[in-house]
Amino acid sequence: MNTSDTKDQLVNQRYGGIIPLGRTADQRLRLQEYLDMQDETFNVMGAYINHKSKAYGTNISDHYTVIDMIAPYDGVPMFITFRSFDKGLGPISVADLLQMVTDIVAYAATKNVPIIYYPHELNMIETVSEGLELVNLIDEPNFGIAFNLHHELNAGQTTEQIVASWEAAKQSGKLWSVNLAGADDTSNFISFADNTLDMSPLLKLISEDYEGRIGFMNGKLSTAADYADNVAAWNTLSTTGQYKLCEEDLVDSLQAISPTSTPTVLPTSTPSSSPTSTPSMEPIQCTPRKIYPWDLGGLDTMNTSDTKDQLVNQRYGGIIPLGRTADQRLRLQEYLDMQDETFNVMGAYINHKSKAYGTNISDHYTVIDMIAPYDGVPMFITFRSFDKGLGPISVADLLQMVTDIVAYAATKNVPIIYYPHELNMIETVSEGLELVNLIDEPNFGIAFNLHHELNAGQTTEQIEASWEAAKQSGKLWSVNLAGADDTSNFISFADNTLDMSPLLKLISEDYEGRIGFMNGKLSTAADYADNVAAWNTLSTTGQYKLCEEDLVDSLQAMSPTSTPTVLPASTQSCGGETTPFEEAPCKRFAPWSTLSKHEKKIAKKTLNYKKSKWNCGSSKLEKKPWFDMNKTKRNALTQKFGFAEDGGQWDCWMNHYTSYKWEDMEEEGVACYWEALGWTKHMWDNGKKGPRSMHKDWDELSRSERAAAQVLCYTQSTWEEDKCLGDEGYTSPCT
């Protein structure tokens, strides 16, 4: 395949990137193309040269060429192996091997390129234990070893020998790469989809000792379906057993691959005189926009934890639970509680069947109360009467019920989204917009539902007109899609035959919120995998792309800027505080230039500050809680810079409680404010990557997020430390 198509397939199927070859000129051309197209969704894990000694002898010029190619891309290593089927008795000797590898490692050190030896059965070095001898003999800080499961097995290593080799490599600090494949009774080199090997001992080792990237030996795969089946099986294998391998534990690639003692030459990625051919690392990024199925289509028959695991593994964004019955509300609460950066509740849905419930809307109030603490989660409502207003409730009843629901939700800061539904009292966006405009409240908007618009007989022109009207009103807060063909408008994207480009154009130009998917006709995990794979292709390969990079905060997308100014419910559980826990230590926020000569001396000598660290808060000292500092430092801070002796000011204004354990924050009464920013105890205690709020600028935070940050003693300038003005320092909270 061409490299662009390869990237598209791998990204859509949620592989992390690729390991290109670098032996021939054609392979190096592909390597360069892959290097140039790296982005946050696709990385080059390393370049690989298998040196066939009978063909190349002791000529290692290609190795130098590849080192020069990858050097500008910080952290990309080169994998090397030397092939002689006579294990050293071919045209090169063991002495030749030692000299060649020594020369490659030395040259790579001048370029800050890590070299990783790749043991390979029937090669000169077959196993990790043999490779480690070479690594230790050469003993250079940029030279490490790769673990390759299939080559260890093919070389006859037992489980005990593999574990021992792993332990030795781990102890040496030289285990810089792990490469896996499936295995069965006939081959150690197959898809994970066909694997019968008990991987748990190896998963245990990886989960405990290795945080870098994982390669997969894919030589026996051939079709896109093979790759889809393989990654689906890997997702299950790596997340459902006793030992889990989670992406949240992945460290920076250079940190994972190269040692802390990497040679201190200037990295060629930032040379003082860069070559004019240094590649531009500014690719266009387009991660497929995630879609959110409803708690239907077989998902509702699974327990909520299994549903979440399946959807996260298949790269759905979350779910839309139902809230009509007591059992559905129980599932809703479980989904709300398990939200994290990988899984969100897009909204709760009540379909009010008027013949069954009349004008009783007590369940609506119950669901509003349930979702209110979860900032930005809306409620979808629709009212069902197959006689379009001629059933047991009238249009006047409908107006009164919706008005009451919207008014109650406003007191809780909950957005209400009307969900048009064919054969219901309101079938289309155009009809729903009349109701939204009539009630005219800032927390009331409209949903667009492609399949219901089509089922209600709307033409492309009518759909576009309704969309435009909703967009102009500022009330288009939700988009819900499904595949369609000649017989149904309610099918998987994998079976879709409808030209979606007009709708994709509208979404790409006008809508940056979450996208629901009507999944009622799906039933198996395979259905969901096929559907999301088709969506990834549909949404990223045509003229109009829907990229996750364009996704805005869900509340910002769903609710208006004029949301009622009651205190956000997500902070009410903390007592409603909106001011900092502690009075600001004003002297600490004064610019360096205003300190006296004596104060500067104390700051430098005792507290290890210098001008830049004082002005922009980057001192290591500020990563410590008050009572982890020695008495000399605490005395200097209290006597010279006005900090309270109890440490409260320091821990709030300088540390923001980030060094506390979760239970300690609970005792202080501040854990709930971190919860309002999206953190959970599990994320905090396990060092997981922070929630989306931690990557927002101050102005991008929702009102409740900003209020929580203020209680934790953040200001705009301390939240956005990367924008600190070096000479002026922070904007003081005391002015």
N, C-alpha and C positions, 0 to 999 in steps of 0.2 A: 504494500500500500504506500501511497505517498505519505510523507511525515505528517502533514496537516490532518489527513483522514485518520491516521493512526492516533494522533493526539485526541481528535474529536471522539473516536470510539472509546478510548481509555478513560477520558474524563467523564463521558456520559455513563460509563459503567462503574465509575468511581474507583478506578485504579489511581495510584498516586503519581505516576509518571512512567519513566522507562530507563533501561540500562542499554545505551547504544554500544555498538562495536566500533573499534577504531583501527582494525588491521589494514584494510584496503582503502584506496582513495575514495571509492564509492561509499564505503562505510563512514569514512570521515566526513564526507559531504552531508550524509544524513545526521551524523553527530552534531555538526555545526548548526543544521536546521533545528534540531531538537533543543540545543542550547539557546538558540535565539528565541524560541517560542515558550520558554519557561515563564510561568506566572504562579499565582497562589494555588492554582488547581493542578498544576502539572510541573514536575521537577525531573531533572536528570539525576538519577541516584549515583551514577558513576559511568565512566567509559571503560570498556573492557578490551584487552588485547590477549588473545591466546596465541602465544609464540610457538609456532610449529618449527622445531629446531631443524628438521630435515630440509625445510624450504628456506629458512632465513639464517641458519647458522648462528653467528654471534652478532649479527647486525640488529641493533636496537634503535635505529634512527626513527622508525615509526613511533616508538614510545616517546621520544623527545618531541616529535611533532604533536602528538596528542596532549602531552603535558602543556605545551605552549597554547594549544586550543582551549583547554579547560581552565587554565590559570586565571583568566579574568573573572571566572564564575566562582566566587568564594565558597569553598567547602566541597566542590565536586571532586571526588577522588578518581584515581585510575586503578582498576583491578588488573592484575597481571597473573598469568600462569604460563608455564613452559612445558611444552608437549614433546615427550619422547617416549614412545611405547616400549622402549627397552629400559626405562627408568635410569637414565644417565649413561647408557651404553650406546646411544646414538651419536650423531655428529658433534654434539657438545657434551662436555664433561661436567661433573659436579663443580669443579673449580671454575669452569666457564660460567655456569649458572650463578655461582656466588658473585663473580666479578660483574656480570651483567646486571644483576639485581642491585648490587651495591652502587653501580654507576647510575642506574635509573633513580634510585632513592635519593642519591646525592644531588642529581640535577633537579629533581622535583622539589627538594628542600629549598633551593634558591628561588622557586616560584610559589612557595607555600602550598604545594599540592600534596595531599595525602596519597600514599601508595598502599594498596591493600592486596596482599597475596591471596590468590584464590585457589585453594587445593582442589585437585581434579583427579578422579580415579584414572589409572593408567598413565598419568602424567609423571613428571619427575618428582613432584610432591603431591601425594594423594590425599592426605588427611590433615586435620587441624594440628594434631600432635607433631607431625613432621614439619608442617609449615611454621609452627611456633619455634622450632629449633632454628630455622633460618632467620626468623624475625629477631629472636634473641641474640643470634650470632652477629647480625648486622647492627642491631641495637641503635637505631636512629629514631628520633621522636616523631617523624612523619611516616613511619612504616608500621603497619598493623596486619591483622589476619582476618580472613572471612571464614564464617562457618557455613557449610553447604550440606544440608541434610542428605540429599540424594547421593552426593559423591561420597559422604561418609558411609552410607549404607552400601553403596555399590563397591566400596573398597573393603567391605566385610567387617566394618566396625559394629560391635555389639552395643546395646543400650548403655551398658556400664562403661565401655570405652568412650562412647560419645559424651556421656556426662562428665567423665574424668577430663577429657580434652577441653570441654566447655569450661570447666572449673579452672583449669590451668590458664586458659586464654583470658578468662575473667580476672584472675588474680594478677596477671601480667599487665592488665590495663590495655591490652592490644586487640580486644575483640571489637572490631569496628564495623562489621557487616554480618547480617544473617540472611541466608537464602534458603528457601523452602520449596517443596513440591509435594504433591500427593504420592501415595505409594499403595501397592497391593501385592498380591503374591507373585506377580509376574514382572513388575516394574517399579522403580523408585523415582519415576520421572513422569508423573501423570497429573491430570487435573485434580483439584481438591474435590470436585464433584464425584470422582470415582475412588476417592481415598478410602482405604479400609484399615490403615495403620492407626494405632492408638497414639495420638499426638500429645496426650496430656503431659508426659514427662518433659517433653520439649517446650510445650506452652508454659509449664511451670518455670523452667529456666529463663525463658524470654521475659515472662511477666515480672520475675524477680530481679533480673540482672541486666536487661538490655532495653534501651529506650530509643534506639535509632530506627532507621528505615529497614523494611523487610523486602528482599527481592523474591521473585517467584520464577522458577525455571519453567518456561512456557513452550519449550521446543516441540512438544507433542500436540499442542493446540493448533487449530487451523481456521476456524470460522468465528464470526462475531458471537454466535450462540455459544460456542465453546467458552469464550472469555466471559460471557454473561453468567453461564452456569458455574464457572470456576469461582468468580468473585462472590456470587451469592452463597456458595458453599463455604468459602473462606469466612464471610461475614458471620455465618452461623457457627462455624467451628471456633472462631476466635472470640466470640462474645457470649456463648451460651453454656459453656462448661464451668468447671471449678476455677480455672485459670483464664482470666480475660485479658486480651490485648486491646487496649483502648487508645484511640487516636489522641485523646486528651493527654496521654502520657508521652507523646512524641516530643523530643527535644529538638532544638535547632540542629539542622543537618551537619553543620561544621562541628558543633559541640559533640554530636553523637559519633561522628566519623573520625575526627582528628583529635590528638592529645592536647592537654592543656599546655604542654611544652612545645607546641609547634614553633619552629625556628622563627626568631624575631626579625627576619628580614621584612622589608616593606611588602605587604601583599600586593601582587600584581593587579588586583582588582581596583586598587587606588594608587597607581603609580604616579610619581611626580612628572613623568613625561610619557603619558600613555601612548601606545601605538595607535595610529589613525584607524587601524582595523578593529579596535576593541568593539565588540558587539554592543548594540543598544539593547538594554534590558527593559524595554517599555512595550510589551505586547498588549494587544487588546484583550481584556479579560472578559470572559462570559461564562460564569458558572450557571448551569440551568436553574431557573427560578424553581424553588421547591413548591410542591402542591400538597394540599391538605384534604385527605379523604374524610368522609363522614363515618361515624361509628355504626356502619351498616356493612352489607356485603361480606358476611363471614367474620368481620372484625368483632362484631357485637357478640359472637358466640365464644370468643376467646377471653381469657382473663386480661385485664387491662395492661398488666406488666408485659405479657407476651405480645399483645398488640403493639405496645410501644417498641419493644425490641425489634419486631419485624419491620415496622415502619421506619425506624431509625436506620436499621441495616440496609434497607432498600432506598434510603435517602428521600423519604417523604419528610415534610416539615413538621408534622404533628397531626392533629385530628380535630374534627368538629363533633363533639358529643351531643346527645339528645338530652332533653330535660323534662319530658312530659310525665313519666311515671317515676315512682319511688326508686325502682331498680335502675332506671336510666340516670337518675340524679346521684345514686351511689357511684356509678361508673364515672359520671362527670366529676365528682369530688376527687376520685382517685386520679383521674387524668390531670386535674388542676394541681394536685399535690406533687405529681411526678414531672412537672415542667422543668426544663433546663435549657441550656443553649442549643441542644440538638432536637428538642421536642417541645412544641407549643400547642396550646389550645387556641384555635383560631376563633372560636365562638361557641356558645351553647344555643341549641335550636329547639323551639317548641312549635309544633304544628298543631294549632288549636282546632279540633274537630267540633264544630258548633253543635252538631246533633247530640254529641256525647257530653259536652261541657257547658253548653249554653253561654251565659255571660260570666261564668266563674273564672276569674283570672288569678286566683290565689297561687297557683303553681308558678306563674310568671314572677310574682313577687318573691317566692322562695328561691327561684334560680337567680334573680337579680342579687339577692342577699348572698348567695353562694359565690358568685363571680366577682362581687364588688371588691374584695381584698386583692384581686389579681389585676393590676393596673392595665387597662386597655382591652380586656376581654369583653367583647360585645355579646348581646343576645340577639339571635335571629328569630323573628316571629312571622307567622303566616296564619291566616284564618280560613278554614276549609268549609265550604258549603257548595255542593255540586250544583246548586241552583243559583249561584252567583248573587247572593243577597236575598233570595226568596225562600231560604230555609228558616230554621228556628230563630236566627238572629237577623236583624235588619242592618242596613247600611248605617243607620244612626247608632245602633248598638256597636257596630264595628268601630265607628269613629270614637265613641265614648271609651271603649275598652282600650284602644290604642293610645288615646290621649292620657288615660290613667296610667298605663304601663310606662309611657315615656316620662310622665311627670314624676313617678316614683323612682325610676331609674336615674333621673337627673339629680335627685338627692344623694345618690350613691356614686355619682360620676360614671355610670355605666352607659355606653353607647347602645342604642337600639337600632337594629337594621331590619327594615321590612323586606321579606323574601317573597317576591312574586312567584306564583306557582299555577301552572295551567289547571283549569277546572276549579280553582279556588275563587274566593271572592275578589281577589286582585290577581290577575294572571300575568301581567307584563310590567316592564319597567315604566312605560308611559303611564299606565293606570296607577302604579304605586307612587310615582312621583307626584301625582295630584294629591294623594293622601299626605305625603311628606310635606309638601308645600302648604297644605291646608292647616296641618297641626303646627308647622313652622317652629320647631324647637331645635336648639343647637346640638342636642344629643340624639337626633333622629335622622337616619339616612336610609339609603336604598341599596339593595343588592341586585347585581346583574347575573342572570342564570341562563346560559346559552341554551340548554336543552329545553327549558320551560318556554323561552321565547319562541324557539322553533316549533315546539309542540302546540303552542298557542296560535300558530299560523303566521307568525311575523316573517316578513320578507327581509332580505339583506338590507334594503333601503330603510325599512322601518326600524330595524335593529340599530343601524347606524344613527338614525335620527333620535331614537330614544337615548342611546349612549351619549350623544352630543348634548341633549337636554340635561341629562343627569350630571354630566361633567360640568356644564355651565352653572348648574345650581350649587356645585360644591358638595353634593350629597351622595356621590358614587363611592361607597365605602367598602364594597365587597364584590368580587368577581368569582363566579363558579362555572366550571366548564365540564364537558364530557365529550367523548368521541361520538361520531354520528356516521351513519351510512344510509342506504336507501330504505331500510326497514325500521331503524330506531335512531333516536337522538340521545341515547342514554347508554353508551357502550364504552369499552376500553379505548384508549388512544391507540393501542396496538391494532385495533380493527377499524380505525377511523378512515373514511374515504372523503370526508367533507374538506373542501378548501378552507383552511383556517386562516389564510393570510390576511383577509380583511380585518378579522377580529384581532389577530396578533398585532397588526398595525395600530389599531386603536389602543390596545393594552400597552404596547411599547411606548406610545406617545403620551398617554394620558393617565396611566394607573401604575402606582408603585407599591401597592399593598399586597397582601397575601392572596393566593389563588386557591379556591376550593375545587375539589374534584368529586363529582357525583359517581360513587362507586357501587351503587346498589346492585349492579349486575355482575360484579366480580365475586369470586368465592374462595379461591385458593391463593396461597402465597405466590405460586408461579404466575397467577393472573396479575397480581400486584407488581411483581418484578417486571413482567412484560409491559405493563401499562406505563410504569415510570421510565423504563428505557425508551419507549416510543415517545413519551412526553419530552425527555431530554433531547432527543433528536429533533422533534418538531419545533421546540422552542429555541433552539440555538443554531440551526443550520440553514434556515431560510433568510429571506431579505430582512425580516423583522424579528429581532432577537429579544428574548425575555431573560435578562440576566439577574442573578441574585445580587450582584453588586449594586443594582438600582433599587433594592428593597429598602424602604424606609421603616422607621419604628412603627410597630403595628398600631399603636394608639394614634400616632400622627397621621397614619394612612386612613384609619377608620373613623376618627372622631374630629370634630371641628376645633379650630383654635379658640372658639368661644365656648368651650365646654364649661358648664356652671362652675363657679369658683368656690365650691365647697371643698373642705379639706379632703385630699385623696384618701380613699379607704385603706390603701396599702400602708399608710402611716398612722392610721387611727389606732391600730392595735398597739402602737408604741406610745400611746398617750397623747397623740396629736401634736408632738413637738415640731416646730419648724425653725427654731433658732439653735445655734451651736450649744453643745453640752457644756462647754467651758468658755469662760471669758478669754478673749484673744490675748496672747502675750505680745503686746505691741512692739516692744523693743526688738524682738526677733524678726519682725517684718519690716524693720527700718532698713533702707539700702545700706550696703557696706560703706559707701562714701560718707554716711552721716555718723558712723561710729567713731569714738575717740581713739587715739593711738593706743591707749591702754586696753580698751575693749577689743580692738583688732588683735592685739598681742595675746589676750586670753583666748579669743576665738581660734587663733592659729595654733598656739602652743598646747593649750589644754583640750580644746574641743576638735582639733584637726580640721577646722574650716579654712578655706581660702575664699577669695572674693567670689568666684563663679559659683562655688558650692553654697555659700551663704545666700547669694542673691537668688539662686534658682533651686535651692532645696535638694541638691543631689548628694548630700553627705551620707556616708554609710551610718553615721551616728543616728540619723533620723529613722533608720530601719529598726532601731532597738526600742523596746519599751523603757520607761523611766527607771524602773528598779533593776534592769539589766546593766545599767551604767554604773561605773564605780563612783564612790562618794566624791572624789575630786571633781569629776565632771558635773555631778548633780549640784555641788556647791557653787561651781562657776556659773551654771545656768540660773540658779536662784538668786545669787548675790549680784551678778553683773547684768543679767538679761531678764530678770523679773519673773521667772517661772515659779509657780507654786510648789511648795515642798512636797505636797501629796502626789505630784506627778500627773494629775489630771489634765492640766493644760498641755503638757508635752505629749501625752499619749493620744489626745484628741487632735491638737493642731499640727503636730509634726509627724506623728506616727499613724494617726487616724485609726488606731486599734488594729492595724494590719498584722502586727506581730502577736496578737492575742490568739489563743485557742478559742474555738467557737463557744465552748461552755463558759469561758471567762467573759466573753462578750455578753452572753446571756445574763450572767451575774451583774454586769455593769448596766444592763438594759439597753445595749446598742445593737445586738445581733439583728433585731427586727429591721433596723435601718439598712443594714447590709442586705437583708432579704428583700427590702423594697427596691434595691438596685439589682436584684436578680440572683443573688448568691443563695446557696443552700449549705447546710452543715456538711453534707457529703463533699461538695465541691471545695469548700474551705479547708476541711481537715485532710483531704487527699491531694491538695496542691493542684487541683484541676484548673484548666484555663478559665478565666473569668467570663461572666455573662456579657451579652452584647453591650450593656450600658458602659462597661469599662473601656470600650473603644470609641465612644461618642465624644464629641466636643460638648462643652458645657451647654451651648445653645441647642444641641440636639437632644438633650435629656428631656424626658417627659416632666411634667410639673412635679409629680410625686417622686421621681428619681432625683430631681434637683433638690427638693425639700429634704430628702433623706441624706443626700451628700452634704447639705448645709449643716444638718445636725451632727454629722461626723467631722465637722470643722473644715470642710472644703470650701474654698472660694473658686471663682472662675479661674484665677491665675494659678492656684495650687492644683486644681484638677487638670489644667492644661499646662503641665510643667514644660512640655516640649516647646511651648510658645513663650516661655519666660524671657523677658528682656534683660539680658545679662547685666548691663550697667544700672538699670533702674530696679531690677529685682521684681518681687511680687508687688501686686497692688495690695496695699495694706488693708486688712479688715478693720483697722482702727480709724480709718479716714472716712 
